[in-house]
C-alpha cells in the first residue's frame, strides 16, 4: 500500500482514492459517492483527493459488505 506524507499534516498516513477503492472493494466512482454522503472525509491537495488511512480502515470495519444482501430463509407459519 502506498501512503504519502504531507507537510503540515504529519501523524497521518494519506492514501488516494484508488487505494480507498481497493481497500473497500468498490469503484472510484463509489468512493466519490461515499465522500458526497459524508461517510468519509477527503482532503484536496491540488486536484487530488487524499484520505486518512486510519479513518478509511475504521469505515471499512463498520460498513456492510458490497453487493446485494443474502436472501433470508422463508418464515415458517
Protein Blocks (a to p, Z undefined) as FASTA:
>chain_A
ZZdddehighiacddfklmmmmnopafklmmmmmmnopaccddehjaccddfklmmmmmm
mpccedjddddddddZZ
